[in-house]
Amino acid sequence: MPHLFDPLTLKSVTLRNRIGVSPMCQYAATAGRADEWHLVHLGARAVGGAGLVIAEATAVAPAGRITPGDLGLWDDAQVEPLARLTRFLRQHGAVPGIQLAHAGRKAGAARPWEGGAHLTDAAGGWTPVAPSPVAFGGDLTRVPQALTLAAIQQVQADFVAAARRSLAAGFDWLELHGAHGYLAHEFLSPLSNHRTDAYGGSFENRTRFLLELTRAVRAVWPERLPLTVRLSCTDWTEGGWTVDETVALARLLQAAGVDLIDCSSGGGVADARIPVAPGYQVGFAERLRRETGLATAAVGLITDARQADAIITSGQADLVLLARELLRDPYWPAHAARQLQQAAALPAPGPYARAW
């Protein structure tokens, strides 16, 4: 079996190791544009040795932003700042990835350090959209506007346009955000989707939005490049989206051209009870990998080098994505390589050679 510092090839893309930077919102963009913060934040993780660096949830439309500070790709003017980033990541050995997203009923909120609640219109907020006019709850109290059929098609077209811009910006890895209670997940879960038309009710109908979206994006995203989807494998709530449904959806996504499932969970409802513990979501990645044959990524409280290596060597996942641990330590891959006696697999960048 491979280990953490073996390369991973997906389509024509090869990662130098199986450590990826999970998409982490920074809420630091202006008018959706990346700036020096994003270059330094993500660039440091490439220098630190990650094989894959995925830029944060990037909104496909202004109304799809979680906060006014989200990155966006709804405008051609947003391409070049991201192209600067992809050039730097590639120069320092990392494959540049991006996650495209629409926040659905969670859109229009304040930044987390400003409270995270829905903003009023006067404070820069807007009315969110969703499959059904059901508020998320907690501090996200706005009742969203239900999407019409025409509006659904427009959102899907927005994703396609953003995928084209992602390619123009130099990204080699594309992830569609279908998790954490954002728009695609809202269609999947009976807890947020109360529609009675072709996009609600049955499993077939609730998965229709994401499958149509995936096929449309795959049609413009080159076949040689990986297309991946992040899913919340369970809502952790009775009556919600289940792991069994995730397995069934993964098979359909595979047929639609998806190459890897990024296995997360939760985020769909405000009162879910999630049994958070180290590696608590790894079992989802293992089951999907075993039952569908798809490559999977494991994410969620993966912090220790031996823990991460065991996930790969045991065949539970093909890739581990780290979030908060890489915020705390951008050089975690380099430290992990030494700990696992794989230092030769991750040579130091020239300027750091004396200190690596």
C-alpha positions in Angstrom: 0.0 0.0 0.0 1.2 3.6 -0.6 2.2 5.8 2.3 1.7 9.5 3.0 4.7 10.6 1.0 4.1 8.5 -2.1 2.8 10.5 -5.1 -0.9 10.3 -6.1 -1.8 10.5 -9.7 -5.4 11.4 -10.7 -6.0 11.8 -14.4 -3.0 13.8 -15.8 -2.2 15.4 -12.4 0.4 14.0 -10.0 0.6 15.2 -6.4 4.1 15.0 -4.9 2.5 13.5 -1.7 -0.9 12.7 -0.3 -1.2 15.8 1.9 -3.7 18.5 0.8 -4.7 21.9 2.2 -8.4 21.7 2.8 -10.4 24.7 1.5 -10.6 27.2 4.4 -12.5 30.5 4.0 -10.4 33.5 4.9 -13.2 36.2 4.4 -10.4 38.5 3.3 -11.3 39.3 -0.3 -12.5 42.7 -1.6 -15.1 42.5 -4.3 -14.3 38.8 -4.6 -10.7 39.4 -5.5 -7.7 37.6 -4.0 -4.9 39.8 -2.7 -1.6 39.5 -0.9 -3.3 37.7 2.1 -4.3 34.8 -0.1 -1.0 34.7 -1.9 0.9 34.5 1.4 -1.6 32.3 3.2 -1.8 29.6 0.5 1.7 30.1 -0.8 3.2 29.3 2.6 1.5 25.9 2.6 3.0 25.1 -0.8 6.5 26.1 0.4 5.7 24.0 3.5 5.4 20.9 1.4 1.7 20.2 0.8 1.1 18.2 -2.4 -2.3 19.9 -3.1 -3.4 23.4 -2.1 -7.2 24.1 -2.5 -8.2 27.7 -2.4 -11.2 28.4 -0.2 -14.9 28.2 -1.2 -15.1 30.6 -4.1 -18.5 32.0 -4.9 -19.9 31.6 -8.4 -22.2 34.6 -8.0 -22.3 37.6 -5.6 -25.4 36.2 -3.9 -23.6 33.0 -3.3 -21.0 34.5 -0.9 -21.1 33.4 2.7 -19.9 36.8 3.7 -19.0 40.0 1.8 -15.3 39.0 2.2 -15.5 35.7 0.2 -13.4 35.0 -2.9 -15.4 35.0 -6.1 -15.1 33.9 -9.8 -18.2 35.6 -11.3 -16.2 38.2 -13.1 -13.2 38.1 -15.5 -11.5 40.7 -13.4 -11.2 38.1 -10.6 -9.1 35.7 -12.7 -5.7 37.4 -12.8 -5.3 37.7 -9.0 -5.9 34.0 -8.8 -3.6 33.3 -11.7 -0.8 35.0 -9.7 -1.6 32.5 -6.9 -1.6 29.4 -9.1 1.8 30.4 -10.6 3.3 30.6 -7.2 1.8 27.4 -5.9 3.0 25.5 -9.0 6.5 27.1 -8.8 6.8 25.7 -5.3 5.7 22.1 -6.1 2.0 22.1 -5.1 -0.9 21.4 -7.4 -3.3 24.4 -7.3 -6.9 23.5 -6.7 -10.1 25.6 -6.1 -13.5 24.9 -4.6 -16.5 26.4 -6.3 -19.4 27.2 -4.1 -22.8 28.8 -3.6 -23.8 29.4 0.1 -27.5 29.1 -0.4 -29.5 30.0 2.7 -26.3 30.6 4.6 -25.3 33.5 2.4 -25.2 37.2 3.4 -23.6 36.7 6.9 -21.1 38.7 8.9 -17.5 37.3 9.1 -17.1 34.9 12.0 -15.0 37.3 14.1 -17.8 39.8 13.6 -20.5 37.5 15.0 -21.4 35.4 11.9 -25.1 36.3 12.0 -27.1 37.2 8.9 -26.4 40.9 8.0 -29.3 43.3 7.5 -29.5 44.9 4.0 -28.4 48.2 5.6 -25.3 46.5 6.9 -24.4 45.0 3.5 -26.5 41.8 3.6 -28.9 40.4 1.0 -31.8 38.0 0.8 -30.3 34.5 0.3 -31.8 31.8 -2.0 -32.3 28.1 -1.4 -34.4 25.2 -2.6 -37.1 26.1 -0.1 -38.0 29.1 2.1 -36.7 27.6 5.3 -34.2 29.5 7.4 -31.1 27.7 8.7 -31.6 28.7 12.3 -29.4 29.9 15.1 -27.9 33.3 14.1 -28.8 32.7 10.4 -32.4 33.7 10.7 -33.2 35.1 7.3 -35.8 33.1 5.4 -34.4 32.4 1.9 -36.2 33.0 -1.3 -37.1 29.7 -3.0 -35.3 29.2 -6.4 -37.5 29.1 -9.5 -36.6 26.7 -12.2 -35.1 29.5 -14.2 -33.0 30.6 -11.2 -31.8 27.0 -10.8 -30.6 27.0 -14.4 -28.9 30.3 -13.8 -27.0 29.1 -10.8 -25.8 26.0 -12.7 -24.7 28.3 -15.5 -22.8 30.4 -13.0 -20.9 27.3 -11.9 -20.0 26.5 -15.5 -18.8 30.1 -16.1 -16.7 29.9 -12.9 -15.2 26.6 -13.9 -14.1 28.2 -17.2 -12.5 31.0 -15.2 -10.8 28.5 -12.9 -9.2 27.0 -15.9 -8.1 30.4 -17.2 -6.6 31.2 -13.8 -4.4 28.1 -14.0 -6.1 25.7 -11.6 -5.5 22.0 -12.2 -7.9 20.6 -9.6 -11.6 21.6 -9.3 -13.9 20.8 -6.4 -17.6 21.4 -6.3 -18.9 22.2 -2.8 -21.8 19.9 -2.1 -21.4 19.9 1.7 -21.8 21.9 5.0 -25.3 23.1 4.4 -24.6 25.2 1.4 -26.8 25.3 -1.7 -26.0 21.8 -3.3 -26.3 20.2 0.1 -29.5 22.0 0.8 -31.0 20.3 -2.3 -29.8 16.9 -1.1 -31.1 17.0 2.4 -34.9 16.5 3.2 -34.3 18.8 6.2 -33.8 21.8 3.9 -35.4 20.7 0.7 -39.2 20.7 0.9 -39.9 21.1 -2.8 -42.6 19.2 -4.6 -41.3 19.6 -8.2 -38.6 17.7 -10.0 -35.9 18.9 -7.6 -37.6 17.7 -4.3 -39.0 14.7 -2.6 -37.4 11.5 -3.9 -33.7 10.7 -3.8 -33.7 11.0 -7.6 -35.2 14.5 -7.4 -33.1 15.8 -4.5 -29.8 14.7 -6.2 -30.9 16.2 -9.6 -29.4 19.7 -9.0 -26.0 18.4 -8.1 -25.9 15.8 -10.9 -27.0 18.3 -13.5 -24.4 20.8 -12.2 -21.7 18.2 -12.3 -22.4 17.1 -15.8 -22.4 20.7 -17.0 -19.1 21.5 -15.3 -17.5 18.3 -16.5 -18.4 19.3 -20.1 -16.2 22.4 -19.9 -13.6 21.1 -17.4 -10.9 19.2 -19.4 -11.1 15.5 -19.1 -7.4 15.4 -18.3 -7.9 17.3 -15.1 -9.5 16.0 -11.9 -13.1 17.0 -11.0 -14.0 16.3 -7.4 -16.9 16.9 -5.1 -17.1 17.6 -1.3 -20.1 15.9 0.3 -21.5 16.0 3.8 -21.8 12.2 4.1 -24.4 12.6 6.9 -26.5 15.3 8.5 -26.0 13.7 11.9 -29.7 14.3 12.4 -32.7 12.0 12.2 -34.6 12.5 8.9 -31.7 14.0 7.2 -29.2 13.0 4.5 -27.6 9.6 5.2 -24.4 7.7 4.5 -26.3 5.2 2.5 -27.6 8.0 0.3 -24.0 9.3 0.0 -22.8 6.0 -1.4 -25.6 5.9 -3.9 -24.9 9.5 -5.0 -21.2 8.8 -5.2 -21.9 6.1 -7.8 -24.0 8.5 -9.9 -21.3 11.2 -9.6 -18.7 8.8 -10.8 -20.8 8.1 -13.9 -21.1 11.9 -14.3 -17.3 12.2 -14.5 -16.2 12.8 -10.9 -12.8 11.5 -10.0 -12.7 11.8 -6.2 -15.1 12.4 -3.3 -14.0 14.7 -0.5 -15.7 13.1 2.5 -16.9 15.6 5.2 -20.2 15.8 7.2 -22.7 18.0 8.9 -23.4 21.7 8.5 -26.9 21.2 7.2 -28.8 22.1 10.4 -28.1 24.3 13.3 -28.8 21.7 16.0 -27.0 18.6 14.8 -25.1 16.6 17.4 -21.8 15.7 15.8 -19.4 13.3 17.7 -16.3 15.3 17.0 -13.1 13.3 17.7 -9.8 12.8 15.9 -10.4 11.3 12.5 -14.2 11.1 13.1 -15.0 11.3 9.4 -12.4 8.9 8.1 -14.9 6.0 8.1 -16.9 7.8 5.5 -14.0 8.0 3.1 -13.2 4.3 3.7 -16.7 3.1 3.0 -17.1 5.2 -0.2 -13.7 4.0 -1.4 -14.5 0.4 -0.7 -18.1 0.3 -2.1 -17.7 2.6 -5.2 -14.1 2.2 -6.2 -13.8 6.0 -6.3 -10.8 7.8 -4.9 -11.6 9.5 -1.6 -10.1 12.2 0.6 -10.4 12.1 4.4 -10.8 15.3 6.4 -11.6 16.3 9.9 -9.3 16.5 13.0 -6.4 14.9 11.2 -3.4 16.3 13.1 -0.7 13.7 13.7 1.7 12.4 11.1 1.3 8.8 12.1 -2.4 9.2 12.1 -2.4 10.6 8.6 0.0 8.0 7.3 -2.1 5.2 8.7 -5.2 6.5 6.9 -3.3 6.1 3.6 -1.4 2.8 4.3 -4.5 1.1 5.6 -6.4 2.0 2.4 -9.0 4.2 4.2 -8.5 7.1 1.8 -6.2 8.1 -1.1 -5.6 11.7 0.2 -5.7 13.5 3.6 -6.8 17.1 3.7 -5.8 19.1 6.7 -7.3 22.4 7.8 -6.8 23.9 11.2 -3.5 22.0 11.7 -2.1 23.6 8.6 -3.3 27.0 9.9 -1.3 26.4 13.0 1.7 25.0 11.2 2.2 25.7 7.4 5.3 23.4 7.5 3.4 20.4 8.9 4.3 18.3 5.8 8.0 18.9 6.3 7.7 18.1 10.0 5.7 15.0 9.2 8.3 13.8 6.7 11.0 13.9 9.3 8.8 12.2 11.9 8.0 9.4 9.4 11.6 9.1 8.2 10.6 10.3 4.8 12.7 13.5 4.7 14.2 12.6 1.3 10.7 12.6 -0.2 10.3 16.3 0.6 13.5 18.3 -0.1 13.8 21.7 1.4 13.3 24.8 -0.8 16.6 26.3 -1.6 16.3 29.4 0.6 15.3 27.1 3.6 17.9 24.4 3.0 20.0 25.2 6.1 17.0 25.2 8.4 14.7 22.5 7.1 
